[in-house]
Amino acid sequence: MDIRPLVFAIMGLCGPGAVCAATAETDVYNNDSVRVLDDVTVTAIKQNADLSLQPLSATVMNGVQASVWHVNSVKRLSEIAPNFYIPDYGSRMTSSIYVRGIGARMEQPVVGMSVDNMPYLNKDNYDFDISDIERIEVLRGPQTTLYGRNTMGGQINIYTLRPMKYQGSRVLGQVGNGPDGRLAISHYAKFSPRVAMAFIGDFHYSDGYYKNHYNARKVDTEKAVSLRWRTQWNPSGNLSVDNVAAFSLSRQSGYPYEYMGSGVINYNDTCFYRRNSYSDALTVKWNAGGVTLSSITGFQYLDDNMTLDQDFLPIDYFTLTQKRKEWSVSEELVLRGAAGTYSWLAGLFAFYRHTDMDAPVTIKKDGIKQLITDRVNTNDRIPIRLEWGEPELFLGSDFKIPVWNVALYHQSDLRLGDWNLSAGARLDYENTALDYHSLCDASFAAYMKSGVPPRPILQKSIKIDDGGKLRQHFWEFMPKVAVSYDLPMESGSSVYASIGEGYKSGGYNTQMFSEVLQQRLMSQMMQSMPQMPGAGGGSNMAGGNAGIDVDNIISYKPERSWNYELGAHIGCADGRVMTDMALFYIDCRDQQITTFPDGNTTGRITTNAGRTRSFGAEVQIRYNPSDRWAFTASYGYTNARFLRYTDGADDWRGKYVPYAPANTLFASASYHHPVSDRWTFLYDLNLRGVGRIYWNESNTLSQPFYAQLGASVSAKCSWLTIQGWVENVTCTKFDTFYFESMGNSFVQRGKPCRFGFTLRMNFDAE
């Protein structure tokens, strides 16, 4: 096949007006050199040195860029990478990520995350403050071959500063409106040529931006602490040991959900989220000439509590608590080798995760009235009136959820002149179980409506103490092939094509057990009722509330996809112009969708849509016309629709997939201005945009495209940097989340204009 027309067409993009996205640091962001590939290979266990030359879509950010754009958590990555969106709503527990039209509001994620090579196995623990970031990689498209389950949308790799590379002390102080404040202190020391340590502490306080009309208090306040201790030991030239222990604590109020009927946040019961987490990652790397063996051992512990006024209204309807204690251990062995033009990688990965969860639902007086007694008392065909025996109905649910997984994977890369061929596969087995215990203890009395005084006909106590065990297991074979061609250009450039399978594991809808328990309670109530003339039998007295199909709603199936991608990495003008482009098509089967069942239910479920498809395009551009200027831009377009999805009442075929944005946009212009031998100024103007986002399957409600403008000015003098910054300069109004519960609609509004100052002091060791 003659590829010269394609080559010439791509080279035409690199004319004088072309711009593009560089994954490397430039002089505007760092006075050091642009690319340090050998250093990248030290930290990246699985990837090759330069992601910009690999057959995949990737966005790479260095630590200076992270500082300028205030990226200190995963939610701050939203829109910077094209077609990558993390809405900022709810609490730290909420880390819903959407990439290329696929995503998840709850349960299993579509994007994996690792910090210093250790995988985080629960997306509820993704969102925490990270200090001293060295590099962030956002890989898009299925990464299941190397990273496994739940990476069908991509992978986030975060690397923090290493004490073997840097020695000294750092202090960061930040204050903004709200008020909002942050203090980070770190110290890096090298005790000998072979041993180095780092100690990092990060403290964050926020008074929030949203107020509860019910009690005039802020509902999104937070106090958070993050601590990290890193030790690096190189006992010999070919052996390295790296251990990172991290602890984080978060105390949040919340949730700032506004009732659309009144236009204000207004609820009466307590809401909060509290989390303690600990992790330890031990990486041992042994280099034996042409072969490298790496071992990554991880331990994670999560202790959190989410308590909600689940109706989010100033009524006594129902509350939800989810207390969880979860621990996990993981082990990964990665073997890499190369011989001439052939390189290979093989790995073994295994983990075990155990979750103990207590998730009771308390239905209060207004809920009892609407969910239970009114269904009988307001029915003129039923001659009976019910009275509940207790002021509250407690629906208890306890769960034990053990999950274990083992996987083998391999990838081969072969260079044939300008051609590069890559093929890989992963064999994955997962076993998950649910050991559940549900209980409630209630009583009621039944009276004849006729007669004065009302005549009692029944007084009944109902006790339910139910338990059981469910189990699922999944085998999955995930292949991926890619081919790339090196273009005859001065800077490293290539075009590529890839095909890969994405996979997201199945699981259980624990939040629906309260609904199942409620239906069992109603069923026993109706069965205990006497047959009354005109009532049509006890079962009809439930007010038309049919039972729930437990087998259908408790478990959900895995989600699978095939991703087809064409792309290019183009470098020209001695690396000052870099462009990354990609076209993709995703065929997704059994996509996991979060829904609220019809009616006055107290739970939400993850269900499987029959089939969806999404296609789109991405472009990243970085242009550095001089050592002082840097221009960055990224844009992503996604068209994601249902091909087959019926919820039992409606057919949503052809509708857009909810919550996945159609467009993402990021642009930044920076100018590096030395004003004297000591002082340097850095000016940055940036823009983030996202939308349209549909909120429901019928596509009747949506958030149009919106953009937020930000700016910063930094003054640097030797060890001191002072930065003034502002975000959402124009006070753009937008919604970050919409949902329906109990027949009511709620939204969370986007954050208003924010501004402040950041002080950084870096005392480098001599």
Salt bridges, closest charged atoms under 4 A:
ASP2 OD2 - ARG4 NH2 2.94
ASP39 OD2 - ARG162 NH2 2.89
ASP39 OD2 - LYS165 NZ 3.51
ASP50 OD2 - ARG35 NH1 3.04
GLU79 OE1 - ARG688 NH1 3.82
ASP88 OD1 - LYS75 NZ 3.85
ASP88 OD2 - LYS751 NZ 3.22
ASP116 OD1 - ARG230 NH1 3.38
ASP124 OD1 - LYS123 NZ 3.93
ASP124 OD2 - ARG324 NH1 2.90
ASP127 OD2 - LYS75 NZ 3.41
ASP127 OD1 - ARG92 NH1 3.21
ASP129 OD1 - ARG92 NH2 3.23
ASP129 OD2 - HIS204 ND1 3.75
ASP132 OD1 - ARG170 NH1 3.76
GLU134 OE2 - ARG162 NH2 2.79
GLU137 OE2 - ARG135 NE 3.15
ASP180 OD2 - HIS204 NE2 3.18
ASP202 OD2 - ARG182 NH2 2.52
ASP207 OD2 - LYS218 NZ 3.39
GLU222 OE2 - ARG92 NE 2.75
GLU222 OE1 - HIS204 ND1 3.64
ASP242 OD2 - ARG230 NH2 2.51
GLU258 OE2 - ARG749 NH2 2.70
ASP269 OD1 - LYS364 NZ 3.03
ASP303 OD2 - LYS325 NZ 3.05
ASP304 OD2 - ARG324 NH2 2.53
GLU332 OE2 - LYS46 NZ 2.75
ASP356 OD1 - HIS354 NE2 3.28
ASP356 OD1 - LYS400 NZ 3.08
ASP374 OD2 - LYS369 NZ 2.94
GLU387 OE2 - ARG385 NH1 2.60
ASP398 OD2 - HIS437 ND1 3.91
ASP428 OD2 - ARG426 NE 3.98
GLU430 OE1 - ARG149 NE 2.54
ASP465 OD1 - HIS437 NE2 2.60
ASP466 OD2 - ARG520 NH1 2.78
GLU476 OE1 - ARG560 NE 2.78
ASP486 OD2 - ARG415 NH1 2.81
GLU559 OE1 - LYS504 NZ 3.30
GLU565 OE1 - ARG100 NH1 3.00
ASP580 OD1 - HIS569 ND1 2.67
ASP587 OD2 - ARG589 NH2 3.39
ASP587 OD2 - ARG611 NH2 2.88
ASP590 OD1 - LYS557 NZ 3.46
GLU618 OE2 - ARG100 NE 2.81
GLU618 OE1 - ARG140 NE 3.07
ASP627 OD1 - ARG576 NH2 2.85
ASP651 OD2 - ARG653 NH2 3.63
GLU727 OE2 - HIS70 ND1 3.47
GLU727 OE2 - ARG76 NH2 2.67
GLU727 OE1 - ARG754 NH2 2.84
ASP735 OD1 - ARG749 NH1 2.61
